[in-house]
Amino acid sequence: MRDWHLTAKDPLAPRIAADARDGRTNYADDQVWQLRLGAPSEPALALETRYGGRVGLARLVPQWTVGRRQVYEAQAYHQPPVLEAFAPNWLRVRAGLTATLALQMDFWAMESRAVGGRFVCQNTGDQPQTLGLGLAAQMAREGQTLQMFFLTLENNQVALQMGRLRNLQPILLVEDAIGTGASARLTRNLSLEPGQSVAVRWVLASTEDRDSSLLLAHQWLAQPSWDRDLEVIAARAETEPQIETGRAEWDAALAWSQQMVLRAFLAATGSLPHPSFVSSRKTNQGYAVSGVHPGGFNAPWGGQSIPEALLIAPTVALAAPDLAEGIVRNFIAVQRDDGWIDARPGLDGQRANVLAPPLLATLAYTVYEYTQRDGFLRDTFDGLLAFFRRWLQPD
């Protein structure tokens, strides 16, 4: 996996969402997050979302206390944060709080309604050091800042509830953290001996119900380690094409484009048997107030179409062959007895009720040219032939 060194001045699209390949996406409530690297006088890091349009802005900002000094703006860091690795559902950032306090931060969208992270602080000096970690939360809706609430749990751990909306009640947990005072943040004090590293994990779970959010956050923090999950993500990234043009900004733009395509997929549902893609997956998308995403040719979540599939097929087939083959298999899965295939089948059961354009065999062979899996062509041939014959019918 390539090591990057991206700052706020470089081409960036540091958005994360649950990866369809893990099978933990929620088509009815898919939450997308974006990491913002700030300018010198701004917060150095802010993880933001709009919860599919339910709020104007929700964000988490790491804050540090080193001695009497507050460190959260980019100019206060000894080495401001740089993005060094990324995947559709994961970002890794490195920074230096001081000359002898190194910091690694992972941000991970583990499922559609839970995002988390891990702060790893290392004392590279020859003297013991103490510091404070704070994770501050903010949320606003219709121009009004939403009230936050501290919740004291049975084990004396403190959780932070970020507002109380009818359809959204997020809960933030930080390992062994406390929360007091008027500031909406969870804090933890750390002591590091020379050469020692300390890791602190956090989870923000966001469902419609406070108790469900709390349970989901606790379930993820209760896992003894996330190492195996993060290793799986890194292993996937290793298999993806790495393009080097000789110009770093071009390389970054191409890499982000690939990530955006892979992140467009959501896991299979009862309507389609394989993961399918949406036209865009942004912080203000992913939640349907009525419970149903609109269909139609112009709806970004209206279903998969052959022209769009042809556009992304080479990239997907190179990076994730199973996802590429699944696009074709989804079309055949909705085929009628007479060979008809809908032009835009969707994960929520959407249908355009228009016959798909006669390019499905072209799509299948485009995928095959990259994967070279003969079994895929054998499995899909009968459906492709029936679709071709349907197009030759007089009507």
C-alpha positions in Angstrom: 0.0 0.0 0.0 1.4 3.4 -1.0 2.5 5.8 1.7 1.1 9.3 1.1 1.9 12.6 2.6 -1.2 14.7 1.8 -1.9 18.1 3.4 -4.8 20.5 3.1 -3.0 22.0 0.0 -3.1 18.7 -1.9 -6.0 17.1 -3.9 -8.2 15.6 -1.3 -11.4 13.6 -1.1 -11.1 12.1 2.4 -14.6 10.7 2.7 -15.4 7.4 4.4 -18.4 5.2 4.5 -19.1 1.6 5.4 -17.5 -0.8 2.8 -20.0 -3.1 1.0 -17.5 -5.9 1.1 -17.9 -6.1 4.9 -21.7 -6.5 4.5 -22.5 -3.9 7.1 -24.2 -1.2 5.1 -27.7 0.0 5.8 -29.4 1.2 2.6 -32.2 3.0 4.6 -29.7 4.9 6.8 -26.2 5.2 5.4 -24.0 7.7 7.1 -21.0 9.2 5.3 -18.2 11.1 7.0 -15.6 13.5 5.7 -12.3 14.4 7.3 -11.3 18.1 7.0 -7.7 19.1 7.3 -7.8 22.7 8.5 -5.7 25.8 7.7 -3.3 27.1 10.3 -5.9 29.0 12.3 -8.6 26.3 12.0 -9.0 23.0 13.8 -6.3 20.8 12.4 -8.7 17.9 12.1 -12.5 17.7 12.0 -14.6 14.6 11.1 -17.9 15.9 9.7 -21.2 14.6 8.5 -24.8 15.8 7.8 -26.4 12.5 8.7 -28.1 12.3 5.3 -29.5 15.8 5.6 -31.0 15.4 9.1 -28.6 18.1 10.5 -26.8 21.0 9.0 -23.5 19.8 10.4 -22.2 17.4 13.0 -18.5 17.1 13.7 -15.9 15.7 16.0 -12.7 17.6 16.8 -9.7 16.1 18.6 -8.2 18.4 21.3 -5.0 17.9 23.2 -3.6 19.4 26.4 0.2 19.4 26.7 1.3 21.1 29.9 -0.7 24.3 29.9 -1.0 24.5 26.1 -4.1 23.6 24.1 -3.4 21.8 20.8 -6.2 21.6 18.3 -5.5 24.2 15.6 -3.0 23.2 12.9 -0.5 25.9 13.8 -0.3 24.5 17.4 1.0 21.1 16.3 4.8 20.6 16.1 4.1 18.7 12.9 0.6 19.4 11.5 -1.5 16.3 10.5 -0.8 14.7 7.2 -2.9 12.0 5.5 -0.7 8.9 4.9 -3.1 6.1 3.9 -6.8 5.7 2.9 -9.4 3.3 1.8 -13.2 3.6 1.1 -13.9 3.2 4.8 -10.6 4.2 6.5 -8.2 7.0 6.9 -4.8 7.2 8.6 -3.3 10.5 9.8 0.1 11.2 11.4 1.1 14.3 13.3 3.5 15.5 16.0 2.1 17.1 19.1 5.6 18.1 20.2 9.1 17.2 19.2 8.8 14.0 21.3 5.1 13.2 21.2 4.1 11.4 18.0 0.5 10.8 17.1 -1.2 8.3 14.7 -4.9 8.6 14.2 -7.2 6.1 12.4 -10.7 6.9 11.3 -12.9 4.0 10.4 -16.5 3.7 9.2 -17.1 0.2 10.5 -20.8 0.1 9.5 -23.4 2.5 8.1 -24.4 3.8 11.5 -21.2 3.6 13.4 -17.9 5.4 12.9 -14.9 5.1 15.2 -11.2 5.8 15.5 -8.0 5.1 17.4 -5.5 7.6 18.7 -2.0 6.2 19.3 0.3 8.5 21.2 4.0 7.6 21.5 6.7 9.2 23.7 9.8 9.3 21.6 11.8 11.3 24.2 13.8 10.2 27.2 11.5 11.7 29.9 8.0 10.7 31.1 5.3 12.8 29.7 1.6 13.5 30.5 -1.0 14.9 28.2 -4.8 15.2 28.0 -7.0 13.9 25.2 -10.3 15.5 24.4 -12.8 14.6 21.8 -15.2 17.5 21.3 -18.6 17.2 19.6 -20.7 19.8 17.8 -24.1 19.5 16.0 -26.3 22.1 14.5 -29.7 22.0 12.8 -31.5 24.8 11.0 -28.9 27.3 12.3 -29.3 26.2 16.0 -26.7 24.4 18.0 -28.2 21.2 19.5 -27.8 20.5 23.2 -25.5 17.7 24.4 -26.0 15.5 27.3 -23.6 13.5 29.5 -24.8 10.0 30.4 -23.1 8.2 33.4 -23.2 4.4 32.8 -23.2 1.6 35.3 -19.4 1.0 35.0 -18.9 4.7 35.8 -18.0 5.4 32.2 -19.4 8.6 30.7 -21.1 8.8 27.3 -22.0 11.9 25.3 -25.4 12.1 23.7 -25.3 14.5 20.7 -28.8 15.9 20.6 -32.2 14.4 20.7 -33.9 14.4 17.4 -37.0 12.3 16.6 -35.0 10.3 14.0 -31.5 10.6 15.3 -29.9 10.2 18.7 -26.1 9.7 18.4 -24.0 8.4 21.3 -20.2 9.0 21.6 -18.0 6.7 23.7 -14.3 7.1 24.4 -12.4 4.4 26.2 -12.1 5.2 30.0 -13.1 8.8 29.4 -14.8 11.3 31.6 -17.1 14.3 30.8 -17.7 17.2 33.0 -18.5 20.9 32.8 -20.2 22.9 30.1 -17.9 21.7 27.3 -19.4 19.0 25.1 -16.4 16.7 25.0 -15.1 13.5 26.5 -11.6 13.6 28.0 -8.9 11.3 29.2 -5.5 11.9 30.8 -2.5 9.9 29.6 0.9 9.2 31.1 3.7 7.9 28.9 7.1 6.6 30.0 10.0 7.0 27.5 9.4 4.9 24.4 5.9 4.0 25.5 2.8 4.1 23.3 -0.8 4.3 24.4 -3.9 3.7 22.2 -7.3 5.2 22.9 -10.3 4.1 20.8 -13.6 5.9 20.4 -17.0 5.1 18.7 -19.9 7.3 17.6 -23.0 5.2 17.0 -26.1 7.0 15.5 -29.5 5.3 15.4 -33.0 6.7 15.9 -33.0 5.5 19.6 -30.6 6.4 22.4 -30.4 3.0 23.9 -29.8 1.3 20.5 -27.0 3.8 19.8 -25.4 3.2 23.2 -25.5 -0.6 22.7 -24.0 -0.3 19.2 -21.2 1.9 20.4 -20.5 -0.4 23.4 -20.4 -3.5 21.1 -17.7 -2.0 19.0 -15.6 -0.8 21.9 -16.1 -4.2 23.7 -14.0 -5.9 21.0 -10.5 -6.3 22.5 -8.8 -5.1 19.4 -9.5 -3.7 15.9 -6.2 -4.9 14.5 -7.7 -7.7 12.5 -10.3 -5.5 10.9 -7.8 -2.8 10.0 -5.5 -5.5 8.6 -8.2 -6.7 6.2 -8.7 -3.1 5.0 -5.0 -2.7 4.4 -4.8 -6.1 2.6 -7.6 -5.0 0.2 -5.8 -1.7 -0.5 -2.6 -3.7 -1.3 -4.4 -5.5 -4.2 -5.7 -2.3 -5.8 -3.9 -0.8 -8.8 -1.3 1.9 -7.8 -0.9 4.5 -10.6 2.3 6.6 -10.7 2.4 9.4 -13.3 5.5 11.2 -12.1 3.3 14.0 -10.7 2.2 13.6 -7.1 -1.0 15.7 -7.5 -2.1 13.6 -10.5 -1.4 10.4 -8.6 -3.5 11.6 -5.7 -6.4 12.6 -7.9 -6.4 9.2 -9.6 -6.2 7.4 -6.3 -9.2 9.4 -4.9 -11.2 8.7 -8.0 -10.7 4.9 -7.5 -11.7 5.2 -3.9 -14.9 7.1 -4.8 -15.9 4.3 -7.2 -15.3 1.6 -4.7 -17.1 3.5 -2.0 -20.2 3.8 -4.2 -21.2 0.2 -3.5 -23.6 -0.9 -0.8 -24.1 -4.5 0.3 -26.8 -6.8 -1.1 -30.4 -6.5 0.1 -33.5 -8.6 -0.4 -34.0 -6.8 -3.7 -30.6 -7.5 -5.3 -28.4 -10.5 -4.4 -25.1 -8.8 -4.9 -23.6 -5.4 -3.9 -24.7 -2.6 -6.1 -23.6 1.0 -6.7 -25.2 4.4 -6.3 -24.4 7.4 -8.4 -23.0 9.4 -5.4 -22.5 8.8 -1.7 -22.2 12.1 0.2 -22.7 13.4 3.8 -26.1 14.8 2.9 -27.3 11.5 1.2 -28.2 8.1 2.5 -31.3 8.8 4.5 -34.8 8.7 3.1 -37.3 10.5 5.4 -40.2 8.4 4.0 -38.1 5.2 4.5 -37.8 4.7 0.7 -35.2 6.2 -1.6 -36.8 7.7 -4.8 -36.3 5.9 -8.1 -36.1 7.1 -11.6 -33.3 7.8 -14.1 -32.2 11.0 -12.4 -32.2 9.8 -8.8 -28.7 9.2 -7.5 -29.9 6.3 -5.4 -32.4 5.1 -8.0 -30.6 1.9 -9.0 -27.8 0.6 -11.2 -27.8 1.4 -14.9 -25.8 -0.2 -17.7 -24.2 3.1 -19.0 -22.9 4.0 -15.5 -21.8 0.4 -15.0 -19.8 0.5 -18.2 -18.1 3.7 -17.1 -16.8 2.2 -13.8 -16.4 -1.4 -14.8 -12.7 -1.3 -15.6 -11.8 0.4 -12.3 -13.9 -2.0 -10.3 -12.9 -5.1 -12.1 -9.2 -4.3 -11.5 -9.6 -3.4 -7.8 -12.5 -5.6 -6.7 -13.5 -8.3 -9.3 -16.4 -9.7 -7.2 -18.0 -6.3 -7.1 -17.7 -5.9 -10.9 -19.2 -9.4 -11.6 -22.0 -8.7 -9.1 -23.2 -5.8 -11.2 -23.9 -8.1 -14.1 -25.4 -10.8 -11.9 -27.8 -8.3 -10.4 -29.2 -7.4 -13.8 -29.7 -11.1 -14.6 -31.3 -11.7 -11.1 -34.2 -9.4 -12.0 -34.7 -10.9 -15.4 -38.3 -11.9 -16.3 -39.2 -15.2 -17.9 -39.4 -13.7 -21.3 -35.8 -12.3 -21.1 -36.8 -8.7 -20.2 -34.3 -6.9 -17.8 -35.1 -3.6 -16.2 -33.0 -0.6 -17.1 -32.4 0.5 -13.5 -32.9 -2.1 -10.8 -32.1 -0.9 -7.3 -31.2 -2.2 -3.8 -34.5 -0.8 -2.5 -36.6 -2.6 -5.1 -36.6 0.4 -7.5 -37.5 -0.3 -11.1 -37.5 2.0 -14.2 -40.0 -0.3 -16.0 -38.1 0.3 -19.2 -36.1 -2.3 -21.0 -32.4 -2.0 -20.4 -30.2 -0.9 -23.4 -28.7 -3.8 -25.4 -25.2 -3.4 -23.9 -25.4 -6.0 -21.2 -23.2 -8.5 -23.1 -20.7 -5.7 -23.7 -20.7 -5.0 -19.9 -20.1 -8.7 -19.1 -17.2 -9.0 -21.5 -15.7 -5.7 -20.3 -15.6 -7.2 -16.8 -14.2 -10.5 -18.2 -11.4 -8.8 -20.0 -10.0 -7.7 -16.7 -10.9 -10.7 -14.5 -10.3 -13.5 -17.0 -12.8 -15.7 -15.0 -14.3 -18.2 -17.4 -16.8 -19.3 -14.8 -18.4 -15.9 -14.8 -19.2 -16.0 -18.5 -20.6 -19.5 -18.2 -22.8 -18.5 -15.3 -24.2 -15.5 -17.1 -24.4 -16.7 -20.7 -27.9 -18.0 -20.7 -29.3 -14.8 -19.2 -27.4 -12.7 -21.6 -28.7 -14.7 -24.6 -32.3 -14.5 -23.4 -31.9 -10.8 -23.0 -30.5 -10.5 -26.5 -33.4 -12.5 -28.0 -35.9 -10.3 -26.1 -34.5 -7.2 -27.8 -35.1 -8.8 -31.2 -38.8 -9.3 -30.5 -41.2 -7.2 -32.7 -42.5 -5.1 -29.8 
